[in-house]
Amino acid sequence: MGTGTADFVYVMDDLTAFRGQPPPTKREPDVLVWLPGPPKGKGAPRAMVGKYGRMAGKAMIYPDPTTRNYEQQLKAAAEKAMAGRLPFDCALRCRVTAVFPIPVSMPKKDQALAREGFIRPTTKPDDDNLLKCRDALKGVAFRDDALFVESVVRKFYGDRPGYQIEIWMWQGTML
């Protein structure tokens, strides 16, 4: 292939994971968690001041209810993917892939380009909030998030929206 063609081919091959084919990695992930539906990032915690009893006048911090529900769904998907295995307790790498629904308002020509990966989502949630949702898997897929030595976050448009986390035990090799 000529110069510049290899990058193009890799991008196209990479998108086949969302057309029902395995991702082009050197080896399969040790665990793959897929949660169908529009991806959500971790929301900001909420605060309130207690009004009654011993909490009267004291500030309380609690998680965003939408985030809590989404993380419960992710945790359930991870439990299913782990199939009774113990959480990983070694150096890990992960790849988070968020597939967003193609906006109906997008012109048909752009929708086709989005399906092929030439137009990517640049909207919220941002990549760090997508990665923070990985914390829902703590205690199920891995012992502690400090075990991650490498993480990648990708955002795509697709006809099957969802949130995917692939986790590999790190072996000192590139993906």
C-alpha positions as CSV (number, residue, x, y, z in Angstrom):
1,M,0.0,0.0,0.0
2,G,1.1,3.6,-0.6
3,T,2.0,6.1,2.1
4,G,-1.0,7.2,4.1
5,T,-3.1,4.3,3.1
6,A,-2.3,2.1,6.1
7,D,-3.9,4.7,8.5
8,F,-7.0,4.8,6.4
9,V,-7.3,1.0,6.3
10,Y,-6.8,0.7,10.1
11,V,-9.5,3.2,10.8
12,M,-11.9,1.4,8.6
13,D,-11.0,-2.0,10.1
14,D,-11.4,-0.5,13.6
15,L,-15.0,0.4,12.9
16,T,-15.9,-3.2,12.0
17,A,-16.2,-3.9,15.7
18,F,-19.5,-2.1,15.5
19,R,-20.7,-4.1,12.5
20,G,-20.7,-7.4,14.4
21,Q,-17.0,-8.3,13.9
22,P,-14.2,-8.5,16.5
23,P,-11.9,-5.4,17.0
24,P,-8.5,-5.6,15.3
25,T,-6.3,-6.0,18.3
26,K,-3.3,-8.4,18.7
27,R,-5.4,-10.4,21.1
28,E,-8.9,-10.5,22.4
29,P,-9.7,-8.5,25.6
30,D,-9.7,-10.5,28.8
31,V,-13.2,-9.0,29.5
32,L,-15.5,-7.0,27.3
33,V,-18.5,-5.2,28.8
34,W,-21.2,-3.8,26.5
35,L,-24.1,-1.7,27.6
36,P,-26.5,-0.9,24.8
37,G,-28.2,2.6,24.6
38,P,-26.8,6.1,24.3
39,P,-23.6,6.5,26.3
40,K,-23.6,8.7,29.4
41,G,-20.7,10.3,31.2
42,K,-20.3,10.5,34.9
43,G,-22.3,13.5,36.2
44,A,-21.2,16.0,38.8
45,P,-22.1,15.2,42.4
46,R,-25.0,17.1,43.9
47,A,-25.1,19.0,47.2
48,M,-27.9,20.0,49.5
49,V,-28.3,21.3,53.1
50,G,-30.2,19.1,55.5
51,K,-33.4,20.5,56.9
52,Y,-34.4,18.0,59.6
53,G,-32.9,16.2,62.6
54,R,-29.2,15.7,63.2
55,M,-28.5,16.7,59.5
56,A,-30.2,20.1,59.9
57,G,-27.9,22.9,58.6
58,K,-25.2,20.4,57.4
59,A,-24.1,20.0,53.8
60,M,-24.6,16.6,52.2
61,I,-23.0,15.4,48.9
62,Y,-24.7,12.7,46.9
63,P,-24.2,11.3,43.4
64,D,-26.2,12.4,40.4
65,P,-29.2,10.0,40.2
66,T,-28.8,9.5,36.5
67,T,-25.2,8.6,37.0
68,R,-26.0,6.2,39.8
69,N,-28.6,4.4,37.7
70,Y,-26.2,4.2,34.7
71,E,-23.4,2.8,36.8
72,Q,-25.7,0.2,38.3
73,Q,-26.5,-0.9,34.8
74,L,-22.8,-1.0,33.9
75,K,-22.0,-3.0,37.0
76,A,-24.7,-5.6,36.1
77,A,-23.3,-5.9,32.6
78,A,-19.8,-6.4,34.0
79,E,-21.0,-9.1,36.4
80,K,-22.5,-10.9,33.4
81,A,-19.3,-10.5,31.3
82,M,-17.1,-11.7,34.2
83,A,-19.2,-14.9,34.4
84,G,-18.2,-15.6,38.0
85,R,-14.5,-14.8,37.6
86,L,-12.7,-12.9,40.4
87,P,-11.8,-9.3,39.8
88,F,-8.4,-8.7,38.1
89,D,-5.6,-7.8,40.5
90,C,-2.7,-6.9,38.2
91,A,-1.6,-4.1,35.8
92,L,-4.4,-3.5,33.3
93,R,-5.1,-1.5,30.1
94,C,-8.5,-0.5,28.9
95,R,-10.3,0.9,25.9
96,V,-13.6,2.7,26.3
97,T,-15.6,3.1,23.1
98,A,-18.8,5.2,23.2
99,V,-21.1,4.8,20.2
100,F,-23.5,7.7,19.9
101,P,-26.7,7.6,17.9
102,I,-26.5,9.5,14.6
103,P,-28.5,12.7,15.0
104,V,-31.6,12.8,12.9
105,S,-31.0,16.4,12.1
106,M,-27.7,15.6,10.4
107,P,-27.8,15.8,6.6
108,K,-28.1,12.3,4.9
109,K,-24.6,12.8,3.3
110,D,-23.1,13.5,6.7
111,Q,-25.0,10.6,8.3
112,A,-23.3,8.2,5.8
113,L,-19.9,9.8,6.6
114,A,-20.6,9.4,10.3
115,R,-21.4,5.7,9.9
116,E,-18.0,5.2,8.2
117,G,-16.2,7.1,10.9
118,F,-15.2,10.2,9.0
119,I,-17.4,12.4,11.2
120,R,-16.9,11.8,14.9
121,P,-18.9,13.2,17.9
122,T,-17.5,16.3,19.4
123,T,-20.3,16.8,21.9
124,K,-20.7,16.0,25.6
125,P,-20.0,13.9,27.4
126,D,-16.3,14.5,27.1
127,D,-13.8,11.7,27.2
128,D,-12.7,12.0,30.8
129,N,-16.3,11.7,32.0
130,L,-16.8,8.6,29.8
131,L,-13.7,7.1,31.3
132,K,-14.9,7.9,34.9
133,C,-17.9,5.5,34.3
134,R,-15.3,2.7,34.4
135,D,-15.3,3.1,38.2
136,A,-18.7,1.3,38.2
137,L,-16.7,-1.9,37.5
138,K,-14.5,-1.6,40.6
139,G,-14.8,-4.7,42.7
140,V,-16.4,-6.6,39.8
141,A,-13.9,-6.6,36.9
142,F,-10.9,-5.1,38.8
143,R,-9.8,-4.6,42.4
144,D,-8.9,-1.0,42.1
145,D,-8.8,1.6,39.3
146,A,-5.1,2.4,40.3
147,L,-4.3,-0.9,38.5
148,F,-4.8,0.8,35.1
149,V,-1.5,1.7,33.4
150,E,-3.0,2.6,30.0
151,S,-6.5,3.8,29.0
152,V,-7.9,4.9,25.6
153,V,-11.3,6.6,25.1
154,R,-12.9,6.7,21.6
155,K,-16.2,8.3,20.4
156,F,-18.1,7.2,17.3
157,Y,-21.5,7.6,15.7
158,G,-23.3,4.4,14.9
159,D,-26.7,2.7,14.3
160,R,-26.3,0.6,17.5
161,P,-25.5,3.1,20.3
162,G,-23.8,1.8,23.4
163,Y,-20.9,2.0,25.9
164,Q,-18.1,-0.6,25.6
165,I,-15.2,-1.3,27.9
166,E,-12.5,-3.7,26.9
167,I,-10.0,-4.7,29.6
168,W,-6.7,-6.5,29.0
169,M,-4.2,-7.8,31.6
170,W,-1.1,-5.7,30.7
171,Q,1.7,-7.8,29.3
172,G,4.1,-5.1,28.2
173,T,2.9,-5.1,24.6
174,M,1.1,-2.7,22.4
175,L,-2.6,-3.2,21.5
